[in-house]
Amino acid sequence: MNKYETCDICKGDIDHHVDEKTGKTYWTHGHNAEPVLNGRCCDVCNEHVFSLRLKQMQMSRENDVVSRFEKRETIDSLAKFIIQDRRNQLQESK
């Protein structure tokens, strides 16, 4: 499998997961990128996605303190920051 899918967050290649014993590729489609965006992401971006999911869960527990609008706005702002930061990192590494 030579063709790589593109990460919807950083626009880099999505990693191929290879079985260490057989050397065969068993997964090429990356990870669910929600809530950063609707699409697929690479392994590195998935770490940021996971962090944002944890933040979402924490914010839902703080429902008495933060309104739903403010929570959505905060999550959207964090998602935009993650997307821009990862794209910048990828550009700098080239």
PyMOL Python script that loads the backbone (N, CA, C, O; Angstrom):
from pymol import cmd

cmd.read_pdbstr("""\
ATOM      1  N   MET A   1       0.845  -1.182   0.000  1.00  0.00           N
ATOM      2  CA  MET A   1       0.000   0.000   0.000  1.00  0.00           C
ATOM      3  C   MET A   1       0.884   1.237   0.000  1.00  0.00           C
ATOM      4  O   MET A   1       1.486   1.577   1.018  1.00  0.00           O
ATOM      5  N   ASN A   2       0.959   1.892  -1.112  1.00  0.00           N
ATOM      6  CA  ASN A   2       1.819   3.056  -1.225  1.00  0.00           C
ATOM      7  C   ASN A   2       1.079   4.358  -0.990  1.00  0.00           C
ATOM      8  O   ASN A   2       1.667   5.329  -0.514  1.00  0.00           O
ATOM      9  N   LYS A   3      -0.204   4.390  -1.318  1.00  0.00           N
ATOM     10  CA  LYS A   3      -0.966   5.628  -1.231  1.00  0.00           C
ATOM     11  C   LYS A   3      -1.313   5.960   0.222  1.00  0.00           C
ATOM     12  O   LYS A   3      -1.823   5.120   0.964  1.00  0.00           O
ATOM     13  N   TYR A   4      -1.027   7.191   0.602  1.00  0.00           N
ATOM     14  CA  TYR A   4      -1.354   7.649   1.941  1.00  0.00           C
ATOM     15  C   TYR A   4      -2.542   8.592   1.879  1.00  0.00           C
ATOM     16  O   TYR A   4      -2.625   9.445   0.995  1.00  0.00           O
ATOM     17  N   GLU A   5      -3.458   8.432   2.821  1.00  0.00           N
ATOM     18  CA  GLU A   5      -4.548   9.391   2.942  1.00  0.00           C
ATOM     19  C   GLU A   5      -3.991  10.637   3.614  1.00  0.00           C
ATOM     20  O   GLU A   5      -2.931  10.594   4.239  1.00  0.00           O
ATOM     21  N   THR A   6      -4.708  11.742   3.484  1.00  0.00           N
ATOM     22  CA  THR A   6      -4.260  13.012   4.039  1.00  0.00           C
ATOM     23  C   THR A   6      -5.002  13.319   5.331  1.00  0.00           C
ATOM     24  O   THR A   6      -6.220  13.164   5.417  1.00  0.00           O
ATOM     25  N   CYS A   7      -4.248  13.755   6.332  1.00  0.00           N
ATOM     26  CA  CYS A   7      -4.828  14.176   7.607  1.00  0.00           C
ATOM     27  C   CYS A   7      -5.612  15.462   7.374  1.00  0.00           C
ATOM     28  O   CYS A   7      -5.095  16.407   6.778  1.00  0.00           O
ATOM     29  N   ASP A   8      -6.843  15.500   7.836  1.00  0.00           N
ATOM     30  CA  ASP A   8      -7.680  16.682   7.640  1.00  0.00           C
ATOM     31  C   ASP A   8      -7.283  17.836   8.559  1.00  0.00           C
ATOM     32  O   ASP A   8      -7.723  18.966   8.347  1.00  0.00           O
ATOM     33  N   ILE A   9      -6.470  17.574   9.563  1.00  0.00           N
ATOM     34  CA  ILE A   9      -6.043  18.638  10.473  1.00  0.00           C
ATOM     35  C   ILE A   9      -4.758  19.290   9.961  1.00  0.00           C
ATOM     36  O   ILE A   9      -4.740  20.488   9.680  1.00  0.00           O
ATOM     37  N   CYS A  10      -3.678  18.499   9.837  1.00  0.00           N
ATOM     38  CA  CYS A  10      -2.382  19.085   9.470  1.00  0.00           C
ATOM     39  C   CYS A  10      -2.089  19.009   7.975  1.00  0.00           C
ATOM     40  O   CYS A  10      -1.144  19.639   7.500  1.00  0.00           O
ATOM     41  N   LYS A  11      -2.884  18.248   7.232  1.00  0.00           N
ATOM     42  CA  LYS A  11      -2.718  18.046   5.789  1.00  0.00           C
ATOM     43  C   LYS A  11      -1.503  17.192   5.450  1.00  0.00           C
ATOM     44  O   LYS A  11      -1.092  17.126   4.292  1.00  0.00           O
ATOM     45  N   GLY A  12      -0.920  16.532   6.469  1.00  0.00           N
ATOM     46  CA  GLY A  12       0.178  15.593   6.239  1.00  0.00           C
ATOM     47  C   GLY A  12      -0.371  14.206   5.938  1.00  0.00           C
ATOM     48  O   GLY A  12      -1.583  14.014   5.849  1.00  0.00           O
ATOM     49  N   ASP A  13       0.524  13.248   5.783  1.00  0.00           N
ATOM     50  CA  ASP A  13       0.118  11.870   5.509  1.00  0.00           C
ATOM     51  C   ASP A  13      -0.417  11.196   6.768  1.00  0.00           C
ATOM     52  O   ASP A  13       0.081  11.418   7.872  1.00  0.00           O
ATOM     53  N   ILE A  14      -1.434  10.376   6.577  1.00  0.00           N
ATOM     54  CA  ILE A  14      -1.947   9.549   7.666  1.00  0.00           C
ATOM     55  C   ILE A  14      -1.070   8.303   7.737  1.00  0.00           C
ATOM     56  O   ILE A  14      -0.798   7.651   6.729  1.00  0.00           O
ATOM     57  N   ASP A  15      -0.637   7.993   8.954  1.00  0.00           N
ATOM     58  CA  ASP A  15       0.273   6.871   9.177  1.00  0.00           C
ATOM     59  C   ASP A  15      -0.374   5.539   8.833  1.00  0.00           C
ATOM     60  O   ASP A  15      -1.564   5.326   9.065  1.00  0.00           O
ATOM     61  N   HIS A  16       0.440   4.647   8.272  1.00  0.00           N
ATOM     62  CA  HIS A  16       0.009   3.272   8.064  1.00  0.00           C
ATOM     63  C   HIS A  16       0.410   2.476   9.289  1.00  0.00           C
ATOM     64  O   HIS A  16       1.545   2.575   9.755  1.00  0.00           O
ATOM     65  N   HIS A  17      -0.507   1.694   9.808  1.00  0.00           N
ATOM     66  CA  HIS A  17      -0.213   0.844  10.964  1.00  0.00           C
ATOM     67  C   HIS A  17       0.173  -0.539  10.442  1.00  0.00           C
ATOM     68  O   HIS A  17      -0.567  -1.171   9.688  1.00  0.00           O
ATOM     69  N   VAL A  18       1.346  -0.985  10.864  1.00  0.00           N
ATOM     70  CA  VAL A  18       1.916  -2.230  10.354  1.00  0.00           C
ATOM     71  C   VAL A  18       2.084  -3.226  11.502  1.00  0.00           C
ATOM     72  O   VAL A  18       2.567  -2.871  12.577  1.00  0.00           O
ATOM     73  N   ASP A  19       1.684  -4.459  11.264  1.00  0.00           N
ATOM     74  CA  ASP A  19       1.863  -5.525  12.249  1.00  0.00           C
ATOM     75  C   ASP A  19       3.361  -5.822  12.356  1.00  0.00           C
ATOM     76  O   ASP A  19       4.012  -6.122  11.355  1.00  0.00           O
ATOM     77  N   GLU A  20       3.898  -5.738  13.568  1.00  0.00           N
ATOM     78  CA  GLU A  20       5.336  -5.937  13.769  1.00  0.00           C
ATOM     79  C   GLU A  20       5.791  -7.360  13.432  1.00  0.00           C
ATOM     80  O   GLU A  20       6.919  -7.560  12.981  1.00  0.00           O
ATOM     81  N   LYS A  21       4.930  -8.331  13.645  1.00  0.00           N
ATOM     82  CA  LYS A  21       5.312  -9.726  13.406  1.00  0.00           C
ATOM     83  C   LYS A  21       5.297 -10.084  11.924  1.00  0.00           C
ATOM     84  O   LYS A  21       6.210 -10.738  11.420  1.00  0.00           O
ATOM     85  N   THR A  22       4.242  -9.641  11.233  1.00  0.00           N
ATOM     86  CA  THR A  22       4.095 -10.045   9.830  1.00  0.00           C
ATOM     87  C   THR A  22       4.608  -8.996   8.850  1.00  0.00           C
ATOM     88  O   THR A  22       4.899  -9.316   7.697  1.00  0.00           O
ATOM     89  N   GLY A  23       4.723  -7.750   9.297  1.00  0.00           N
ATOM     90  CA  GLY A  23       5.143  -6.679   8.392  1.00  0.00           C
ATOM     91  C   GLY A  23       4.030  -6.213   7.469  1.00  0.00           C
ATOM     92  O   GLY A  23       4.265  -5.403   6.572  1.00  0.00           O
ATOM     93  N   LYS A  24       2.819  -6.719   7.682  1.00  0.00           N
ATOM     94  CA  LYS A  24       1.693  -6.355   6.821  1.00  0.00           C
ATOM     95  C   LYS A  24       0.950  -5.151   7.383  1.00  0.00           C
ATOM     96  O   LYS A  24       0.770  -5.022   8.594  1.00  0.00           O
ATOM     97  N   THR A  25       0.525  -4.277   6.484  1.00  0.00           N
ATOM     98  CA  THR A  25      -0.260  -3.110   6.859  1.00  0.00           C
ATOM     99  C   THR A  25      -1.678  -3.561   7.177  1.00  0.00           C
ATOM    100  O   THR A  25      -2.307  -4.268   6.390  1.00  0.00           O
ATOM    101  N   TYR A  26      -2.172  -3.147   8.332  1.00  0.00           N
ATOM    102  CA  TYR A  26      -3.523  -3.549   8.721  1.00  0.00           C
ATOM    103  C   TYR A  26      -4.469  -2.366   8.869  1.00  0.00           C
ATOM    104  O   TYR A  26      -5.676  -2.572   8.998  1.00  0.00           O
ATOM    105  N   TRP A  27      -3.965  -1.134   8.856  1.00  0.00           N
ATOM    106  CA  TRP A  27      -4.853   0.026   8.975  1.00  0.00           C
ATOM    107  C   TRP A  27      -4.207   1.237   8.334  1.00  0.00           C
ATOM    108  O   TRP A  27      -3.042   1.536   8.595  1.00  0.00           O
ATOM    109  N   THR A  28      -4.972   1.945   7.482  1.00  0.00           N
ATOM    110  CA  THR A  28      -4.425   3.109   6.767  1.00  0.00           C
ATOM    111  C   THR A  28      -5.333   4.333   6.845  1.00  0.00           C
ATOM    112  O   THR A  28      -5.066   5.343   6.193  1.00  0.00           O
ATOM    113  N   HIS A  29      -6.398   4.253   7.633  1.00  0.00           N
ATOM    114  CA  HIS A  29      -7.414   5.308   7.596  1.00  0.00           C
ATOM    115  C   HIS A  29      -7.351   6.302   8.747  1.00  0.00           C
ATOM    116  O   HIS A  29      -8.240   7.145   8.867  1.00  0.00           O
ATOM    117  N   GLY A  30      -6.346   6.232   9.583  1.00  0.00           N
ATOM    118  CA  GLY A  30      -6.191   7.214  10.656  1.00  0.00           C
ATOM    119  C   GLY A  30      -7.249   7.111  11.726  1.00  0.00           C
ATOM    120  O   GLY A  30      -7.807   6.045  11.985  1.00  0.00           O
ATOM    121  N   HIS A  31      -7.512   8.264  12.349  1.00  0.00           N
ATOM    122  CA  HIS A  31      -8.410   8.329  13.500  1.00  0.00           C
ATOM    123  C   HIS A  31      -9.538   9.326  13.246  1.00  0.00           C
ATOM    124  O   HIS A  31      -9.433  10.201  12.386  1.00  0.00           O
ATOM    125  N   ASN A  32     -10.606   9.179  14.003  1.00  0.00           N
ATOM    126  CA  ASN A  32     -11.713  10.126  13.972  1.00  0.00           C
ATOM    127  C   ASN A  32     -11.211  11.460  14.533  1.00  0.00           C
ATOM    128  O   ASN A  32     -10.674  11.493  15.640  1.00  0.00           O
ATOM    129  N   ALA A  33     -11.373  12.542  13.801  1.00  0.00           N
ATOM    130  CA  ALA A  33     -10.844  13.849  14.203  1.00  0.00           C
ATOM    131  C   ALA A  33     -11.832  14.696  15.005  1.00  0.00           C
ATOM    132  O   ALA A  33     -11.512  15.830  15.361  1.00  0.00           O
ATOM    133  N   GLU A  34     -13.012  14.177  15.294  1.00  0.00           N
ATOM    134  CA  GLU A  34     -13.975  14.916  16.110  1.00  0.00           C
ATOM    135  C   GLU A  34     -13.445  15.080  17.525  1.00  0.00           C
ATOM    136  O   GLU A  34     -12.874  14.114  18.032  1.00  0.00           O
ATOM    137  N   PRO A  35     -13.573  16.165  18.184  1.00  0.00           N
ATOM    138  CA  PRO A  35     -14.337  17.373  17.888  1.00  0.00           C
ATOM    139  C   PRO A  35     -13.529  18.476  17.205  1.00  0.00           C
ATOM    140  O   PRO A  35     -14.035  19.585  17.031  1.00  0.00           O
ATOM    141  N   VAL A  36     -12.274  18.194  16.813  1.00  0.00           N
ATOM    142  CA  VAL A  36     -11.493  19.242  16.139  1.00  0.00           C
ATOM    143  C   VAL A  36     -12.140  19.577  14.809  1.00  0.00           C
ATOM    144  O   VAL A  36     -12.358  20.748  14.500  1.00  0.00           O
ATOM    145  N   LEU A  37     -12.446  18.561  14.023  1.00  0.00           N
ATOM    146  CA  LEU A  37     -13.194  18.751  12.783  1.00  0.00           C
ATOM    147  C   LEU A  37     -13.781  17.425  12.345  1.00  0.00           C
ATOM    148  O   LEU A  37     -13.438  16.376  12.890  1.00  0.00           O
ATOM    149  N   ASN A  38     -14.660  17.471  11.365  1.00  0.00           N
ATOM    150  CA  ASN A  38     -15.309  16.280  10.845  1.00  0.00           C
ATOM    151  C   ASN A  38     -14.408  15.689   9.772  1.00  0.00           C
ATOM    152  O   ASN A  38     -14.363  16.191   8.649  1.00  0.00           O
ATOM    153  N   GLY A  39     -13.692  14.626  10.115  1.00  0.00           N
ATOM    154  CA  GLY A  39     -12.783  14.014   9.154  1.00  0.00           C
ATOM    155  C   GLY A  39     -11.875  13.020   9.838  1.00  0.00           C
ATOM    156  O   GLY A  39     -12.198  12.500  10.906  1.00  0.00           O
ATOM    157  N   ARG A  40     -10.723  12.752   9.213  1.00  0.00           N
ATOM    158  CA  ARG A  40      -9.759  11.774   9.701  1.00  0.00           C
ATOM    159  C   ARG A  40      -8.453  12.496  10.040  1.00  0.00           C
ATOM    160  O   ARG A  40      -8.153  13.554   9.487  1.00  0.00           O
ATOM    161  N   CYS A  41      -7.678  11.900  10.966  1.00  0.00           N
ATOM    162  CA  CYS A  41      -6.418  12.534  11.338  1.00  0.00           C
ATOM    163  C   CYS A  41      -5.304  11.509  11.535  1.00  0.00           C
ATOM    164  O   CYS A  41      -5.552  10.315  11.700  1.00  0.00           O
ATOM    165  N   CYS A  42      -4.065  12.014  11.514  1.00  0.00           N
ATOM    166  CA  CYS A  42      -2.878  11.180  11.706  1.00  0.00           C
ATOM    167  C   CYS A  42      -2.669  10.896  13.196  1.00  0.00           C
ATOM    168  O   CYS A  42      -3.394  11.423  14.040  1.00  0.00           O
ATOM    169  N   ASP A  43      -1.685  10.070  13.510  1.00  0.00           N
ATOM    170  CA  ASP A  43      -1.417   9.698  14.893  1.00  0.00           C
ATOM    171  C   ASP A  43      -1.049  10.903  15.755  1.00  0.00           C
ATOM    172  O   ASP A  43      -1.518  11.012  16.888  1.00  0.00           O
ATOM    173  N   VAL A  44      -0.218  11.808  15.238  1.00  0.00           N
ATOM    174  CA  VAL A  44       0.210  12.977  16.024  1.00  0.00           C
ATOM    175  C   VAL A  44      -0.974  13.890  16.317  1.00  0.00           C
ATOM    176  O   VAL A  44      -1.149  14.324  17.455  1.00  0.00           O
ATOM    177  N   CYS A  45      -1.778  14.184  15.318  1.00  0.00           N
ATOM    178  CA  CYS A  45      -2.943  15.048  15.524  1.00  0.00           C
ATOM    179  C   CYS A  45      -3.955  14.385  16.448  1.00  0.00           C
ATOM    180  O   CYS A  45      -4.668  15.073  17.179  1.00  0.00           O
ATOM    181  N   ASN A  46      -4.027  13.062  16.426  1.00  0.00           N
ATOM    182  CA  ASN A  46      -4.967  12.358  17.295  1.00  0.00           C
ATOM    183  C   ASN A  46      -4.675  12.627  18.771  1.00  0.00           C
ATOM    184  O   ASN A  46      -5.593  12.619  19.591  1.00  0.00           O
ATOM    185  N   GLU A  47      -3.416  12.864  19.118  1.00  0.00           N
ATOM    186  CA  GLU A  47      -3.079  13.207  20.501  1.00  0.00           C
ATOM    187  C   GLU A  47      -3.768  14.516  20.905  1.00  0.00           C
ATOM    188  O   GLU A  47      -4.247  14.648  22.032  1.00  0.00           O
ATOM    189  N   HIS A  48      -3.815  15.482  19.981  1.00  0.00           N
ATOM    190  CA  HIS A  48      -4.480  16.760  20.249  1.00  0.00           C
ATOM    191  C   HIS A  48      -5.998  16.580  20.307  1.00  0.00           C
ATOM    192  O   HIS A  48      -6.676  17.191  21.133  1.00  0.00           O
ATOM    193  N   VAL A  49      -6.518  15.732  19.419  1.00  0.00           N
ATOM    194  CA  VAL A  49      -7.956  15.436  19.412  1.00  0.00           C
ATOM    195  C   VAL A  49      -8.362  14.830  20.748  1.00  0.00           C
ATOM    196  O   VAL A  49      -9.372  15.215  21.337  1.00  0.00           O
ATOM    197  N   PHE A  50      -7.568  13.885  21.214  1.00  0.00           N
ATOM    198  CA  PHE A  50      -7.857  13.223  22.487  1.00  0.00           C
ATOM    199  C   PHE A  50      -7.860  14.234  23.629  1.00  0.00           C
ATOM    200  O   PHE A  50      -8.737  14.199  24.492  1.00  0.00           O
ATOM    201  N   SER A  51      -6.876  15.137  23.634  1.00  0.00           N
ATOM    202  CA  SER A  51      -6.815  16.173  24.674  1.00  0.00           C
ATOM    203  C   SER A  51      -8.052  17.059  24.654  1.00  0.00           C
ATOM    204  O   SER A  51      -8.580  17.421  25.705  1.00  0.00           O
ATOM    205  N   LEU A  52      -8.513  17.407  23.454  1.00  0.00           N
ATOM    206  CA  LEU A  52      -9.700  18.246  23.344  1.00  0.00           C
ATOM    207  C   LEU A  52     -10.941  17.493  23.810  1.00  0.00           C
ATOM    208  O   LEU A  52     -11.837  18.093  24.404  1.00  0.00           O
ATOM    209  N   ARG A  53     -11.008  16.197  23.552  1.00  0.00           N
ATOM    210  CA  ARG A  53     -12.136  15.400  24.052  1.00  0.00           C
ATOM    211  C   ARG A  53     -12.159  15.397  25.577  1.00  0.00           C
ATOM    212  O   ARG A  53     -13.222  15.515  26.187  1.00  0.00           O
ATOM    213  N   LEU A  54     -10.989  15.262  26.188  1.00  0.00           N
ATOM    214  CA  LEU A  54     -10.916  15.314  27.651  1.00  0.00           C
ATOM    215  C   LEU A  54     -11.371  16.678  28.157  1.00  0.00           C
ATOM    216  O   LEU A  54     -12.085  16.762  29.156  1.00  0.00           O
ATOM    217  N   LYS A  55     -10.965  17.741  27.478  1.00  0.00           N
ATOM    218  CA  LYS A  55     -11.374  19.090  27.862  1.00  0.00           C
ATOM    219  C   LYS A  55     -12.889  19.234  27.747  1.00  0.00           C
ATOM    220  O   LYS A  55     -13.521  19.849  28.606  1.00  0.00           O
ATOM    221  N   GLN A  56     -13.465  18.679  26.707  1.00  0.00           N
ATOM    222  CA  GLN A  56     -14.924  18.714  26.530  1.00  0.00           C
ATOM    223  C   GLN A  56     -15.621  18.026  27.694  1.00  0.00           C
ATOM    224  O   GLN A  56     -16.609  18.538  28.221  1.00  0.00           O
ATOM    225  N   MET A  57     -15.113  16.875  28.095  1.00  0.00           N
ATOM    226  CA  MET A  57     -15.730  16.147  29.205  1.00  0.00           C
ATOM    227  C   MET A  57     -15.621  16.968  30.487  1.00  0.00           C
ATOM    228  O   MET A  57     -16.575  17.039  31.263  1.00  0.00           O
ATOM    229  N   GLN A  58     -14.478  17.579  30.710  1.00  0.00           N
ATOM    230  CA  GLN A  58     -14.289  18.413  31.894  1.00  0.00           C
ATOM    231  C   GLN A  58     -15.264  19.587  31.876  1.00  0.00           C
ATOM    232  O   GLN A  58     -15.860  19.920  32.900  1.00  0.00           O
ATOM    233  N   MET A  59     -15.425  20.212  30.714  1.00  0.00           N
ATOM    234  CA  MET A  59     -16.317  21.363  30.597  1.00  0.00           C
ATOM    235  C   MET A  59     -17.766  20.955  30.808  1.00  0.00           C
ATOM    236  O   MET A  59     -18.547  21.731  31.358  1.00  0.00           O
ATOM    237  N   SER A  60     -18.142  19.748  30.379  1.00  0.00           N
ATOM    238  CA  SER A  60     -19.532  19.324  30.570  1.00  0.00           C
ATOM    239  C   SER A  60     -19.835  19.118  32.053  1.00  0.00           C
ATOM    240  O   SER A  60     -20.980  19.258  32.483  1.00  0.00           O
ATOM    241  N   ARG A  61     -18.808  18.785  32.830  1.00  0.00           N
ATOM    242  CA  ARG A  61     -18.989  18.648  34.276  1.00  0.00           C
ATOM    243  C   ARG A  61     -19.131  20.013  34.941  1.00  0.00           C
ATOM    244  O   ARG A  61     -19.697  20.126  36.028  1.00  0.00           O
ATOM    245  N   GLU A  62     -18.620  21.037  34.289  1.00  0.00           N
ATOM    246  CA  GLU A  62     -18.681  22.389  34.840  1.00  0.00           C
ATOM    247  C   GLU A  62     -19.899  23.149  34.305  1.00  0.00           C
ATOM    248  O   GLU A  62     -19.875  24.375  34.192  1.00  0.00           O
ATOM    249  N   ASN A  63     -20.943  22.423  33.983  1.00  0.00           N
ATOM    250  CA  ASN A  63     -22.128  22.984  33.351  1.00  0.00           C
ATOM    251  C   ASN A  63     -22.739  24.137  34.137  1.00  0.00           C
ATOM    252  O   ASN A  63     -23.290  25.058  33.535  1.00  0.00           O
ATOM    253  N   ASP A  64     -22.657  24.112  35.457  1.00  0.00           N
ATOM    254  CA  ASP A  64     -23.224  25.181  36.267  1.00  0.00           C
ATOM    255  C   ASP A  64     -22.451  26.483  36.109  1.00  0.00           C
ATOM    256  O   ASP A  64     -23.013  27.566  36.272  1.00  0.00           O
ATOM    257  N   VAL A  65     -21.165  26.380  35.792  1.00  0.00           N
ATOM    258  CA  VAL A  65     -20.307  27.560  35.727  1.00  0.00           C
ATOM    259  C   VAL A  65     -20.276  28.164  34.325  1.00  0.00           C
ATOM    260  O   VAL A  65     -20.269  29.386  34.175  1.00  0.00           O
ATOM    261  N   VAL A  66     -20.257  27.323  33.313  1.00  0.00           N
ATOM    262  CA  VAL A  66     -20.076  27.786  31.937  1.00  0.00           C
ATOM    263  C   VAL A  66     -21.342  27.506  31.130  1.00  0.00           C
ATOM    264  O   VAL A  66     -21.860  26.390  31.150  1.00  0.00           O
ATOM    265  N   SER A  67     -21.836  28.512  30.428  1.00  0.00           N
ATOM    266  CA  SER A  67     -23.037  28.309  29.604  1.00  0.00           C
ATOM    267  C   SER A  67     -22.700  27.451  28.389  1.00  0.00           C
ATOM    268  O   SER A  67     -21.536  27.325  28.009  1.00  0.00           O
ATOM    269  N   ARG A  68     -23.721  26.867  27.790  1.00  0.00           N
ATOM    270  CA  ARG A  68     -23.510  26.036  26.599  1.00  0.00           C
ATOM    271  C   ARG A  68     -22.870  26.836  25.470  1.00  0.00           C
ATOM    272  O   ARG A  68     -21.994  26.316  24.779  1.00  0.00           O
ATOM    273  N   PHE A  69     -23.278  28.072  25.265  1.00  0.00           N
ATOM    274  CA  PHE A  69     -22.703  28.902  24.207  1.00  0.00           C
ATOM    275  C   PHE A  69     -21.218  29.119  24.454  1.00  0.00           C
ATOM    276  O   PHE A  69     -20.413  28.994  23.531  1.00  0.00           O
ATOM    277  N   GLU A  70     -20.848  29.442  25.686  1.00  0.00           N
ATOM    278  CA  GLU A  70     -19.447  29.680  26.001  1.00  0.00           C
ATOM    279  C   GLU A  70     -18.624  28.409  25.830  1.00  0.00           C
ATOM    280  O   GLU A  70     -17.479  28.473  25.383  1.00  0.00           O
ATOM    281  N   LYS A  71     -19.191  27.251  26.179  1.00  0.00           N
ATOM    282  CA  LYS A  71     -18.480  25.991  26.003  1.00  0.00           C
ATOM    283  C   LYS A  71     -18.232  25.724  24.526  1.00  0.00           C
ATOM    284  O   LYS A  71     -17.127  25.340  24.141  1.00  0.00           O
ATOM    285  N   ARG A  72     -19.247  25.922  23.699  1.00  0.00           N
ATOM    286  CA  ARG A  72     -19.107  25.670  22.263  1.00  0.00           C
ATOM    287  C   ARG A  72     -18.070  26.619  21.669  1.00  0.00           C
ATOM    288  O   ARG A  72     -17.243  26.214  20.852  1.00  0.00           O
ATOM    289  N   GLU A  73     -18.119  27.860  22.077  1.00  0.00           N
ATOM    290  CA  GLU A  73     -17.173  28.849  21.572  1.00  0.00           C
ATOM    291  C   GLU A  73     -15.740  28.477  21.980  1.00  0.00           C
ATOM    292  O   GLU A  73     -14.809  28.611  21.185  1.00  0.00           O
ATOM    293  N   THR A  74     -15.575  28.017  23.202  1.00  0.00           N
ATOM    294  CA  THR A  74     -14.256  27.624  23.692  1.00  0.00           C
ATOM    295  C   THR A  74     -13.739  26.404  22.939  1.00  0.00           C
ATOM    296  O   THR A  74     -12.578  26.384  22.531  1.00  0.00           O
ATOM    297  N   ILE A  75     -14.566  25.401  22.748  1.00  0.00           N
ATOM    298  CA  ILE A  75     -14.164  24.197  22.015  1.00  0.00           C
ATOM    299  C   ILE A  75     -13.800  24.558  20.581  1.00  0.00           C
ATOM    300  O   ILE A  75     -12.790  24.079  20.065  1.00  0.00           O
ATOM    301  N   ASP A  76     -14.606  25.397  19.926  1.00  0.00           N
ATOM    302  CA  ASP A  76     -14.309  25.809  18.559  1.00  0.00           C
ATOM    303  C   ASP A  76     -12.986  26.564  18.484  1.00  0.00           C
ATOM    304  O   ASP A  76     -12.210  26.358  17.551  1.00  0.00           O
ATOM    305  N   SER A  77     -12.723  27.431  19.449  1.00  0.00           N
ATOM    306  CA  SER A  77     -11.468  28.184  19.470  1.00  0.00           C
ATOM    307  C   SER A  77     -10.278  27.251  19.643  1.00  0.00           C
ATOM    308  O   SER A  77      -9.262  27.404  18.966  1.00  0.00           O
ATOM    309  N   LEU A  78     -10.402  26.282  20.551  1.00  0.00           N
ATOM    310  CA  LEU A  78      -9.330  25.316  20.754  1.00  0.00           C
ATOM    311  C   LEU A  78      -9.100  24.481  19.502  1.00  0.00           C
ATOM    312  O   LEU A  78      -7.955  24.208  19.142  1.00  0.00           O
ATOM    313  N   ALA A  79     -10.171  24.077  18.841  1.00  0.00           N
ATOM    314  CA  ALA A  79     -10.054  23.286  17.619  1.00  0.00           C
ATOM    315  C   ALA A  79      -9.331  24.078  16.535  1.00  0.00           C
ATOM    316  O   ALA A  79      -8.453  23.542  15.859  1.00  0.00           O
ATOM    317  N   LYS A  80      -9.690  25.342  16.363  1.00  0.00           N
ATOM    318  CA  LYS A  80      -9.024  26.185  15.360  1.00  0.00           C
ATOM    319  C   LYS A  80      -7.544  26.337  15.674  1.00  0.00           C
ATOM    320  O   LYS A  80      -6.704  26.297  14.775  1.00  0.00           O
ATOM    321  N   PHE A  81      -7.226  26.512  16.954  1.00  0.00           N
ATOM    322  CA  PHE A  81      -5.830  26.630  17.354  1.00  0.00           C
ATOM    323  C   PHE A  81      -5.058  25.352  17.036  1.00  0.00           C
ATOM    324  O   PHE A  81      -3.942  25.412  16.519  1.00  0.00           O
ATOM    325  N   ILE A  82      -5.646  24.197  17.342  1.00  0.00           N
ATOM    326  CA  ILE A  82      -4.991  22.914  17.072  1.00  0.00           C
ATOM    327  C   ILE A  82      -4.717  22.752  15.584  1.00  0.00           C
ATOM    328  O   ILE A  82      -3.622  22.351  15.191  1.00  0.00           O
ATOM    329  N   ILE A  83      -5.704  23.060  14.761  1.00  0.00           N
ATOM    330  CA  ILE A  83      -5.537  22.922  13.313  1.00  0.00           C
ATOM    331  C   ILE A  83      -4.397  23.805  12.827  1.00  0.00           C
ATOM    332  O   ILE A  83      -3.516  23.333  12.109  1.00  0.00           O
ATOM    333  N   GLN A  84      -4.400  25.072  13.204  1.00  0.00           N
ATOM    334  CA  GLN A  84      -3.375  26.001  12.738  1.00  0.00           C
ATOM    335  C   GLN A  84      -1.996  25.621  13.263  1.00  0.00           C
ATOM    336  O   GLN A  84      -1.012  25.687  12.526  1.00  0.00           O
ATOM    337  N   ASP A  85      -1.917  25.227  14.526  1.00  0.00           N
ATOM    338  CA  ASP A  85      -0.641  24.856  15.125  1.00  0.00           C
ATOM    339  C   ASP A  85      -0.040  23.638  14.442  1.00  0.00           C
ATOM    340  O   ASP A  85       1.154  23.632  14.143  1.00  0.00           O
ATOM    341  N   ARG A  86      -0.835  22.609  14.189  1.00  0.00           N
ATOM    342  CA  ARG A  86      -0.328  21.396  13.531  1.00  0.00           C
ATOM    343  C   ARG A  86       0.110  21.677  12.101  1.00  0.00           C
ATOM    344  O   ARG A  86       1.116  21.130  11.647  1.00  0.00           O
ATOM    345  N   ARG A  87      -0.624  22.517  11.385  1.00  0.00           N
ATOM    346  CA  ARG A  87      -0.230  22.845  10.005  1.00  0.00           C
ATOM    347  C   ARG A  87       1.086  23.626   9.995  1.00  0.00           C
ATOM    348  O   ARG A  87       1.937  23.421   9.129  1.00  0.00           O
ATOM    349  N   ASN A  88       1.234  24.514  10.961  1.00  0.00           N
ATOM    350  CA  ASN A  88       2.490  25.272  11.070  1.00  0.00           C
ATOM    351  C   ASN A  88       3.655  24.332  11.380  1.00  0.00           C
ATOM    352  O   ASN A  88       4.730  24.461  10.793  1.00  0.00           O
ATOM    353  N   GLN A  89       3.448  23.394  12.294  1.00  0.00           N
ATOM    354  CA  GLN A  89       4.506  22.439  12.643  1.00  0.00           C
ATOM    355  C   GLN A  89       4.931  21.620  11.437  1.00  0.00           C
ATOM    356  O   GLN A  89       6.120  21.378  11.231  1.00  0.00           O
ATOM    357  N   LEU A  90       3.960  21.196  10.641  1.00  0.00           N
ATOM    358  CA  LEU A  90       4.269  20.392   9.465  1.00  0.00           C
ATOM    359  C   LEU A  90       5.041  21.216   8.429  1.00  0.00           C
ATOM    360  O   LEU A  90       5.975  20.712   7.805  1.00  0.00           O
ATOM    361  N   GLN A  91       4.653  22.476   8.249  1.00  0.00           N
ATOM    362  CA  GLN A  91       5.354  23.350   7.308  1.00  0.00           C
ATOM    363  C   GLN A  91       6.791  23.576   7.757  1.00  0.00           C
ATOM    364  O   GLN A  91       7.700  23.563   6.926  1.00  0.00           O
ATOM    365  N   GLU A  92       7.016  23.784   9.050  1.00  0.00           N
ATOM    366  CA  GLU A  92       8.344  24.041   9.569  1.00  0.00           C
ATOM    367  C   GLU A  92       9.254  22.822   9.436  1.00  0.00           C
ATOM    368  O   GLU A  92      10.470  22.966   9.316  1.00  0.00           O
ATOM    369  N   SER A  93       8.672  21.626   9.456  1.00  0.00           N
ATOM    370  CA  SER A  93       9.480  20.404   9.380  1.00  0.00           C
ATOM    371  C   SER A  93       9.898  20.076   7.951  1.00  0.00           C
ATOM    372  O   SER A  93      10.745  19.207   7.743  1.00  0.00           O
ATOM    373  N   LYS A  94       9.327  20.748   6.975  1.00  0.00           N
ATOM    374  CA  LYS A  94       9.667  20.467   5.557  1.00  0.00           C
ATOM    375  C   LYS A  94      10.905  21.220   5.139  1.00  0.00           C
ATOM    376  O   LYS A  94      11.337  21.108   3.992  1.00  0.00           O
TER     377      LYS A  94
END
""", "prot")
cmd.dss("prot")
cmd.show_as("cartoon", "prot")
cmd.util.cbc("prot")
cmd.orient("prot")
